[in-house]
Amino acid sequence: MESETILSKQFYSSNSDVVINESSLNSSIFRTKNKSTKVNVERPTSPFGLLVLISTFVLMLGGAFFVYQFQSDFDQFQIERVNSAWGLPFLIITGLLFFFQTGVFLFNSYLYLRYKAIPSVSDELLPTVTVIVPAYNEGKLVWDTLLSLANSDYPEHKLEILAVDDGSKDDTWYWMQEAKRKLGDRLTIFQQPKNQGKRHALYRGFNLGKGEIFVTVDSDSIVKKDTLRNLVSPFVVNEKCGAVAGNVQVLNNKKAILPKMLNVSFVMSFEFMRSAESMLGSVLCTPGALAAYKSDAVFACLPEWINQTFMGQPSDIGEDRAMTNMILRQGKHVLFQKNAIVLTNVPEEYTGLYKMFIRWSRSNVRENLAMAKYVFTDFRKESKFGARLLFINQFFKIAMTYPFLLFMFFFIAIHPLLFISSTFLGIFILSSFTAFFYAKRYSVSESFWAYSYSIFYAFSLFWIAPYAIATANKKGWLTRGLEAK
C-alpha cells in the first residue's frame, strides 16, 4: 500500500470528528496505477463523485420502475419455479434462511441498542501495555503511526512501544530510526533479517513485550489521543476479558471513491455488528489495525498460533482472526470498544480492494472450520448461545454461497431484465438501513455512499466469496507482495 505523509496534528486530538482535507477524488474507481496525493487545506466536491451518486439513484429508481412494470413476469417466474423439481425445495430453504437472517438482524439490533462502550479507567488502574507495530513497506507512514502512539494520553511509565520492520524493501527502516531518534527510550525498534510475514513480526513482539496487555496496531494506521486507554479499560473492569477489538475507521476516505464507500461500510461492520457481538462476549475478529490481548491469553496459545497450518500449509494470513478464535476457545470474552478509534488506510484501487477481500474471505473460511471444532463443546462456563449463533450465521453464509451463485446465473440466463431490476430494488431496500445508521451517527450526505458501495459490490465483487472458498488453501498476503511460494 502506498505510504503517505499525514499531518500528525490532525489526528492527535481526542475529538471524534476527524477531518482530512485532501485533493479531490480520483476520476475513476478502477485505477490500476498508484498516484501521489497532495494534502490541501480544502477540497471541493468531486464532480465525478456526484455523478456516481446520481447514477446510483437513477439505477435504483429504474430498478423499482421495471419491477413494477414486470410484475406479471415476476409472478409467472415464481409459479414456474415453484412447479419445477428443484424450485419448491429451494424456495423453502431460502424462505427459512430469510426468516433466520431477519431474526438475527432484529436480535443484533436489540443488542446494539443495549451496547455501551466501557469508559476509561483512572491512570492508577490502567495496566502496563506493550504496543506492537509490525511494518512492511510503509515508508514515512510508520513515522506518523509511531508518533500518534507516543502522543497517546497514557502514562508513559506504563507504555512500551515496539516496532518491527518485516524486511521492508523501501525506506520504512529509515523512518523507524527517525522515530527512535525523536522518541528515545519510549520506542524500541527491531528489524527482521528477511521478510517473514506479519505473523512472525508480531510473534517477535509478543516474546519481547513486558506489558500485561499487548496492543497490535497496523503501520498504516493512526490512533487518537484517548484510544489506548479506552481500548484496554475493559480488561480492568471485566476479569474474563481476553481480547478487545478497536473501532476501525477509514483514514484516506477523502482521497478516492472506494475509500468513501468503505468508510460507510466499516462503520456498519464495526459500530453495529461488533457492538452486537460484544454484548455476547464473542467478537469474532479483533482487527489487525487495532486490537488488544491479555498477555496470559496470548502465551496460552502462542505456540499453536505461530505454527498454525491449513491443509498442511503454514498459515500466513488471518493472524488476527486466528488469535481471536484461540482466545475465544479458552473461554474468555472478546469485546469491542466503540470509543477506541483508529484510522487506517484502505485500498484506493479495485485491484488492491479485491485482493484484500480475498485474504479476509479465505481467513473467514479457515477460522469458521476451526471454530466448528469447539463452539458446540463446553468451552465457556457462561452462556455459549451467542458464540454458537454467530457461528451458525457465518456457516449458513458460506454453505449457501454456491447454491445462490448458481441460482443467480440461472436467473440471469432466463430473465436478465427481471434479475437486474430486482437486484437494484433489493439494494435500495437492504442498503437503506446502512445509510440510515451512518446518517444518524455521522453524516447524511456521506451516508448515500452505502447505496453506491452495494451496487459496486454486487456487480464487481460478488465472485470473492466463491473464489475464496475454492482457494482457501492458497498462501500469500496478496496486498503486501507475499505471494505463495
C-alpha positions as CSV (number, residue, x, y, z in Angstrom):
1,M,0.0,0.0,0.0
2,E,1.3,3.4,-0.9
3,S,2.6,5.3,2.1
4,E,1.7,9.0,2.5
5,T,2.6,11.8,4.8
6,I,0.0,12.5,7.4
7,L,-0.2,15.8,9.3
8,S,0.1,14.5,12.8
9,K,-1.7,17.4,14.4
10,Q,-4.9,16.4,12.5
11,F,-5.1,13.1,14.4
12,Y,-3.7,13.8,17.9
13,S,-7.0,15.5,19.0
14,S,-9.4,13.4,21.1
15,N,-12.3,14.9,19.1
16,S,-14.2,12.2,17.3
17,D,-14.9,14.3,14.3
18,V,-11.6,13.8,12.4
19,V,-11.4,15.6,9.1
20,I,-8.7,15.1,6.5
21,N,-8.7,17.8,3.8
22,E,-7.1,16.4,0.7
23,S,-7.2,16.7,-3.1
24,S,-10.4,15.9,-5.0
25,L,-11.5,12.4,-5.6
26,N,-9.7,10.5,-8.3
27,S,-11.5,10.3,-11.6
28,S,-12.0,6.6,-11.6
29,I,-12.6,3.8,-9.0
30,F,-10.8,1.4,-11.3
31,R,-7.3,3.0,-11.3
32,T,-4.5,0.5,-11.8
33,K,-1.5,2.7,-11.0
34,N,-0.7,4.4,-7.8
35,K,-0.7,8.2,-7.8
36,S,0.7,10.5,-5.2
37,T,-1.9,12.7,-3.4
38,K,-1.2,16.2,-2.1
39,V,-2.8,17.4,1.1
40,N,-4.7,20.6,0.7
41,V,-6.4,23.0,3.0
42,E,-9.8,22.4,1.5
43,R,-11.2,20.1,-1.1
44,P,-14.2,20.9,-3.3
45,T,-16.9,18.4,-4.0
46,S,-15.8,16.0,-6.7
47,P,-17.9,16.2,-9.9
48,F,-17.2,12.5,-10.6
49,G,-18.3,11.6,-7.0
50,L,-21.5,13.5,-7.5
51,L,-22.0,11.7,-10.9
52,V,-21.6,8.3,-9.2
53,L,-24.2,9.1,-6.5
54,I,-26.7,10.4,-9.1
55,S,-26.1,7.3,-11.3
56,T,-26.7,5.2,-8.2
57,F,-30.1,6.6,-7.5
58,V,-31.1,6.5,-11.2
59,L,-30.3,2.8,-11.3
60,M,-32.2,2.1,-8.1
61,L,-35.2,4.1,-9.2
62,G,-35.1,2.4,-12.6
63,G,-35.0,-0.9,-10.9
64,A,-38.1,-0.1,-8.9
65,F,-39.9,1.1,-12.0
66,F,-39.1,-2.1,-14.0
67,V,-40.1,-4.3,-11.1
68,Y,-43.4,-2.6,-11.2
69,Q,-43.7,-2.9,-14.9
70,F,-42.7,-6.6,-14.9
71,Q,-44.9,-7.6,-12.0
72,S,-46.8,-10.1,-14.1
73,D,-43.5,-11.6,-15.3
74,F,-42.3,-11.9,-11.7
75,D,-45.5,-13.7,-10.8
76,Q,-45.1,-16.1,-13.7
77,F,-41.4,-16.8,-12.9
78,Q,-42.4,-17.6,-9.3
79,I,-45.1,-20.0,-10.5
80,E,-42.7,-21.8,-12.8
81,R,-40.0,-22.0,-10.1
82,V,-42.4,-23.5,-7.6
83,N,-43.7,-26.1,-10.1
84,S,-40.2,-27.2,-11.1
85,A,-38.5,-30.2,-9.4
86,W,-35.9,-28.0,-7.7
87,G,-37.9,-24.9,-7.3
88,L,-40.1,-25.7,-4.3
89,P,-37.2,-27.1,-2.1
90,F,-35.1,-24.1,-3.0
91,L,-37.9,-21.7,-2.2
92,I,-38.4,-23.4,1.2
93,I,-34.7,-23.3,2.0
94,T,-34.4,-19.6,1.0
95,G,-37.6,-18.8,3.0
96,L,-36.2,-20.4,6.1
97,L,-32.9,-18.6,5.6
98,F,-34.7,-15.3,5.1
99,F,-36.6,-15.7,8.4
100,F,-33.4,-16.8,10.2
101,Q,-31.4,-13.8,8.9
102,T,-34.3,-11.5,9.7
103,G,-34.4,-12.8,13.3
104,V,-30.6,-12.5,13.6
105,F,-30.8,-8.9,12.3
106,L,-33.5,-8.0,14.8
107,F,-31.6,-9.6,17.6
108,N,-28.4,-7.8,16.6
109,S,-30.4,-4.5,16.6
110,Y,-31.6,-5.2,20.1
111,L,-28.1,-5.9,21.3
112,Y,-26.7,-2.8,19.6
113,L,-29.3,-0.6,21.4
114,R,-28.1,-2.1,24.7
115,Y,-24.4,-1.8,24.0
116,K,-22.4,0.8,25.8
117,A,-18.6,1.3,25.5
118,I,-16.7,0.9,28.8
119,P,-15.4,4.4,29.9
120,S,-11.7,4.8,30.5
121,V,-10.5,3.8,34.0
122,S,-8.2,6.1,36.0
123,D,-4.4,6.3,35.4
124,E,-3.8,4.3,38.6
125,L,-5.9,1.4,37.4
126,L,-4.6,1.3,33.8
127,P,-2.5,-1.8,33.1
128,T,1.0,-1.9,31.7
129,V,0.8,-2.1,27.9
130,T,3.1,-3.2,25.1
131,V,2.1,-1.8,21.7
132,I,3.5,-3.8,18.8
133,V,3.7,-2.2,15.3
134,P,4.7,-4.6,12.5
135,A,5.6,-2.8,9.3
136,Y,6.3,-3.7,5.8
137,N,7.0,-1.2,3.0
138,E,5.0,1.6,4.7
139,G,7.6,4.4,4.2
140,K,7.0,7.5,6.2
141,L,3.5,6.5,7.3
142,V,5.1,4.3,10.0
143,W,6.5,7.5,11.5
144,D,3.1,9.0,11.8
145,T,1.8,5.8,13.4
146,L,4.5,5.7,16.0
147,L,4.2,9.4,16.8
148,S,0.4,9.1,17.3
149,L,1.0,6.2,19.7
150,A,3.7,8.1,21.6
151,N,1.3,11.1,21.9
152,S,-1.4,9.0,23.5
153,D,-3.0,10.1,26.7
154,Y,-1.4,7.1,28.6
155,P,1.0,7.1,31.5
156,E,4.5,6.9,30.0
157,H,5.8,4.5,32.6
158,K,3.1,2.1,31.7
159,L,3.5,2.2,27.9
160,E,6.1,0.3,25.9
161,I,6.1,0.7,22.1
162,L,7.8,-1.9,19.9
163,A,8.1,-1.5,16.1
164,V,9.2,-4.4,13.9
165,D,10.4,-3.9,10.4
166,D,9.5,-7.1,8.5
167,G,12.3,-6.9,6.0
168,S,11.0,-3.9,4.1
169,K,12.4,-3.0,0.7
170,D,11.7,0.7,0.9
171,D,12.7,3.4,3.5
172,T,10.5,2.0,6.3
173,W,13.5,1.2,8.5
174,Y,14.9,4.8,8.0
175,W,11.6,6.3,9.3
176,M,11.6,3.9,12.2
177,Q,15.1,5.1,13.1
178,E,13.9,8.7,12.8
179,A,11.0,8.0,15.1
180,K,13.5,6.4,17.5
181,R,15.7,9.5,17.5
182,K,12.7,11.6,18.3
183,L,11.1,9.4,20.9
184,G,14.3,8.0,22.5
185,D,13.7,5.3,25.1
186,R,9.9,5.4,24.6
187,L,10.3,3.4,21.4
188,T,12.3,0.2,20.7
189,I,12.8,-0.8,17.1
190,F,13.7,-4.2,15.5
191,Q,14.5,-5.3,12.0
192,Q,13.7,-8.8,10.8
193,P,16.7,-10.3,8.9
194,K,14.3,-11.1,6.0
195,N,10.6,-10.7,5.1
196,Q,8.8,-13.4,7.0
197,G,5.2,-12.1,7.2
198,K,3.2,-10.1,9.7
199,R,2.5,-13.1,12.0
200,H,6.3,-13.6,12.6
201,A,6.8,-9.9,13.2
202,L,4.0,-9.9,15.8
203,Y,5.4,-13.1,17.3
204,R,8.7,-11.4,17.9
205,G,6.9,-8.5,19.6
206,F,4.9,-10.8,21.8
207,N,8.0,-12.5,23.0
208,L,9.9,-9.3,23.7
209,G,7.0,-7.3,25.3
210,K,6.7,-6.9,29.0
211,G,3.2,-5.4,29.3
212,E,0.2,-7.0,31.0
213,I,-1.7,-6.2,27.8
214,F,-0.5,-6.5,24.2
215,V,-1.9,-4.0,21.7
216,T,-1.3,-4.5,18.0
217,V,-1.5,-1.6,15.6
218,D,-1.0,-1.7,11.8
219,S,1.8,0.6,10.5
220,D,-0.6,2.4,8.1
221,S,-2.9,3.5,11.0
222,I,-3.2,6.5,13.3
223,V,-4.7,6.2,16.8
224,K,-6.5,9.0,18.6
225,K,-5.2,10.5,21.8
226,D,-7.6,8.6,24.1
227,T,-7.6,5.3,22.0
228,L,-5.2,3.2,24.0
229,R,-6.7,4.0,27.4
230,N,-10.2,3.3,26.1
231,L,-9.1,0.1,24.4
232,V,-7.5,-1.5,27.5
233,S,-10.1,-0.4,30.1
234,P,-12.3,-3.5,29.6
235,F,-9.5,-5.7,31.0
236,V,-9.7,-3.8,34.2
237,V,-13.4,-4.0,34.8
238,N,-14.0,-7.5,33.3
239,E,-11.6,-10.2,34.6
240,K,-13.0,-12.6,32.0
241,C,-12.0,-10.4,29.1
242,G,-9.2,-11.9,26.9
243,A,-9.2,-9.6,23.9
244,V,-10.7,-6.3,22.8
245,A,-11.4,-5.1,19.2
246,G,-10.9,-1.4,18.3
247,N,-13.1,0.7,16.2
248,V,-11.6,1.0,12.7
249,Q,-12.4,4.0,10.5
250,V,-11.0,4.9,7.1
251,L,-8.1,7.3,7.1
252,N,-7.9,8.1,3.4
253,N,-11.7,8.5,2.9
254,K,-11.2,11.9,1.2
255,K,-8.9,10.7,-1.5
256,A,-10.9,8.4,-3.7
257,I,-14.3,6.9,-4.3
258,L,-13.6,3.5,-2.9
259,P,-12.4,4.7,0.5
260,K,-15.5,6.8,0.8
261,M,-17.7,3.8,0.2
262,L,-15.6,1.6,2.6
263,N,-15.8,4.3,5.3
264,V,-19.6,3.8,5.4
265,S,-19.3,0.0,5.2
266,F,-16.7,0.0,8.1
267,V,-19.0,2.0,10.4
268,M,-21.7,-0.6,9.8
269,S,-19.3,-3.5,10.3
270,F,-17.7,-2.2,13.4
271,E,-20.1,0.0,15.2
272,F,-23.2,-2.1,14.6
273,M,-22.1,-5.7,14.1
274,R,-19.2,-5.7,16.6
275,S,-21.3,-3.9,19.2
276,A,-23.8,-6.7,19.0
277,E,-21.1,-9.4,19.1
278,S,-19.6,-7.6,22.1
279,M,-22.8,-7.9,24.0
280,L,-22.5,-11.7,23.5
281,G,-18.9,-11.6,24.6
282,S,-18.0,-13.1,21.3
283,V,-16.5,-10.6,18.8
284,L,-15.3,-13.0,16.1
285,C,-12.4,-10.9,14.9
286,T,-10.1,-8.4,16.6
287,P,-8.8,-6.3,13.6
288,G,-5.2,-6.1,12.9
289,A,-5.5,-2.3,12.6
290,L,-6.2,-2.1,16.4
291,A,-6.6,-4.9,18.9
292,A,-5.7,-5.6,22.5
293,Y,-5.0,-9.0,24.1
294,K,-4.3,-10.1,27.6
295,S,-0.8,-11.4,27.8
296,D,-1.5,-14.7,29.5
297,A,-4.2,-15.4,26.9
298,V,-1.7,-14.8,24.2
299,F,1.0,-17.0,25.7
300,A,-1.6,-19.8,26.3
301,C,-2.0,-20.1,22.5
302,L,1.2,-18.6,21.1
303,P,3.0,-21.8,20.0
304,E,-0.2,-23.1,18.3
305,W,-0.8,-19.7,16.7
306,I,2.7,-19.3,15.2
307,N,2.7,-22.9,13.9
308,Q,-0.8,-22.8,12.6
309,T,-1.4,-24.7,9.4
310,F,-4.3,-25.2,7.0
311,M,-4.4,-28.3,4.8
312,G,-0.7,-29.0,5.6
313,Q,0.5,-25.5,4.7
314,P,1.7,-22.8,7.2
315,S,-0.9,-20.1,7.7
316,D,0.4,-16.7,6.6
317,I,-2.9,-14.8,6.6
318,G,-5.7,-14.2,9.1
319,E,-3.4,-13.9,12.1
320,D,-5.9,-11.5,13.8
321,R,-8.9,-13.8,13.3
322,A,-6.8,-16.8,14.4
323,M,-5.7,-15.2,17.6
324,T,-9.3,-14.2,18.4
325,N,-10.6,-17.7,17.7
326,M,-8.0,-19.2,20.0
327,I,-8.7,-16.8,22.8
328,L,-12.5,-17.4,22.5
329,R,-11.7,-21.2,22.7
330,Q,-10.1,-20.5,26.0
331,G,-13.5,-19.5,27.3
332,K,-12.5,-15.8,27.6
333,H,-14.7,-12.9,26.5
334,V,-13.8,-10.9,23.4
335,L,-15.3,-7.4,23.5
336,F,-15.5,-4.3,21.3
337,Q,-14.7,-0.7,22.3
338,K,-16.5,1.9,20.1
339,N,-14.6,4.7,21.8
340,A,-11.2,3.2,20.9
341,I,-10.8,4.7,17.4
342,V,-8.1,4.0,14.8
343,L,-7.9,5.5,11.3
344,T,-6.4,3.2,8.8
345,N,-5.6,3.2,5.1
346,V,-7.7,1.1,2.7
347,P,-7.1,0.3,-1.0
348,E,-8.0,3.1,-3.4
349,E,-7.9,0.8,-6.4
350,Y,-10.0,-2.1,-7.5
351,T,-7.0,-4.5,-7.6
352,G,-6.0,-3.8,-4.1
353,L,-9.5,-4.0,-2.8
354,Y,-10.4,-7.4,-4.2
355,K,-7.1,-8.8,-3.0
356,M,-7.8,-7.6,0.5
357,F,-11.3,-9.1,0.4
358,I,-9.9,-12.4,-0.9
359,R,-7.5,-12.6,2.0
360,W,-10.2,-11.8,4.5
361,S,-12.6,-14.3,3.0
362,R,-10.1,-17.1,2.9
363,S,-9.3,-16.4,6.6
364,N,-13.1,-16.5,7.3
365,V,-13.4,-19.9,5.8
366,R,-10.4,-21.3,7.6
367,E,-11.4,-19.9,11.0
368,N,-15.0,-21.0,10.7
369,L,-13.8,-24.5,10.2
370,A,-11.5,-24.1,13.3
371,M,-14.4,-22.7,15.3
372,A,-16.6,-25.6,14.4
373,K,-14.3,-27.9,16.4
374,Y,-15.0,-26.2,19.7
375,V,-18.1,-24.0,19.5
376,F,-20.5,-26.8,20.4
377,T,-18.3,-28.1,23.3
378,D,-18.3,-26.8,26.9
379,F,-15.6,-24.2,26.1
380,R,-17.0,-21.5,28.3
381,K,-18.6,-21.6,31.8
382,E,-21.0,-18.8,30.9
383,S,-23.7,-18.9,28.2
384,K,-22.4,-20.2,24.8
385,F,-25.5,-19.2,22.9
386,G,-24.1,-16.0,21.4
387,A,-20.9,-17.6,20.1
388,R,-22.9,-20.5,18.6
389,L,-25.5,-18.2,17.0
390,L,-22.7,-16.2,15.4
391,F,-21.0,-19.3,14.1
392,I,-24.3,-20.7,12.7
393,N,-24.9,-17.4,10.9
394,Q,-21.4,-17.5,9.4
395,F,-21.8,-21.2,8.5
396,F,-25.0,-20.6,6.6
397,K,-23.5,-17.7,4.6
398,I,-20.6,-19.9,3.5
399,A,-22.7,-23.0,2.9
400,M,-25.2,-21.1,0.7
401,T,-22.6,-19.3,-1.4
402,Y,-22.6,-21.7,-4.3
403,P,-26.3,-22.5,-4.4
404,F,-27.1,-18.8,-4.6
405,L,-24.4,-18.2,-7.2
406,L,-25.9,-21.0,-9.4
407,F,-29.4,-19.5,-8.9
408,M,-28.1,-16.1,-9.8
409,F,-26.6,-17.3,-13.1
410,F,-29.9,-19.3,-13.8
411,F,-31.9,-16.2,-13.2
412,I,-29.7,-14.1,-15.4
413,A,-29.9,-16.6,-18.2
414,I,-33.7,-17.0,-18.0
415,H,-34.8,-13.4,-17.2
416,P,-31.9,-10.9,-17.3
417,L,-34.2,-7.8,-17.1
418,L,-36.0,-9.3,-14.1
419,F,-32.7,-10.1,-12.4
420,I,-31.2,-6.6,-12.9
421,S,-34.3,-4.7,-11.9
422,S,-34.9,-6.8,-8.8
423,T,-31.3,-6.5,-7.8
424,F,-31.3,-2.7,-7.9
425,L,-34.6,-2.6,-5.9
426,G,-33.2,-5.1,-3.4
427,I,-30.1,-3.0,-3.0
428,F,-32.2,0.1,-2.3
429,I,-34.2,-1.7,0.4
430,L,-31.3,-3.5,2.1
431,S,-28.8,-0.7,2.0
432,S,-31.2,1.8,3.4
433,F,-30.5,0.6,6.9
434,T,-26.8,1.1,6.5
435,A,-27.4,4.5,5.1
436,F,-29.7,5.5,7.9
437,F,-27.3,4.1,10.5
438,Y,-24.4,6.1,9.1
439,A,-26.5,9.3,8.7
440,K,-27.6,9.1,12.3
441,R,-24.1,8.5,13.6
442,Y,-22.1,10.8,11.3
443,S,-23.2,12.5,8.0
444,V,-26.4,12.4,5.9
445,S,-24.6,13.3,2.7
446,E,-21.8,10.7,3.2
447,S,-24.4,8.0,4.0
448,F,-25.5,7.8,0.4
449,W,-22.3,6.0,-0.4
450,A,-23.9,2.9,1.2
451,Y,-26.0,2.5,-1.9
452,S,-23.1,3.0,-4.4
453,Y,-21.0,0.5,-2.4
454,S,-23.7,-2.1,-2.5
455,I,-24.1,-1.8,-6.3
456,F,-20.3,-1.8,-6.8
457,Y,-20.0,-4.9,-4.6
458,A,-23.0,-6.7,-6.2
459,F,-21.7,-6.3,-9.7
460,S,-17.9,-6.4,-9.4
461,L,-17.1,-8.3,-6.1
462,F,-19.8,-10.9,-6.0
463,W,-17.2,-13.5,-7.0
464,I,-14.9,-13.0,-4.0
465,A,-16.7,-15.5,-1.6
466,P,-17.0,-18.4,-4.1
467,Y,-13.4,-17.9,-5.2
468,A,-12.1,-17.7,-1.7
469,I,-13.9,-20.9,-0.7
470,A,-12.4,-22.7,-3.7
471,T,-8.9,-21.4,-3.0
472,A,-9.0,-21.3,0.8
473,N,-5.8,-23.4,1.0
474,K,-3.8,-20.8,-1.0
475,K,-1.0,-18.9,0.7
476,G,0.0,-15.3,0.1
477,W,-0.8,-11.9,1.6
478,L,-1.6,-10.6,-1.9
479,T,-1.6,-6.9,-1.0
480,R,1.9,-7.0,0.5
481,G,3.7,-8.9,-2.2
482,L,3.9,-12.1,-0.1
483,E,2.8,-14.5,-2.7
484,A,2.6,-18.2,-2.2
485,K,5.9,-20.0,-2.7
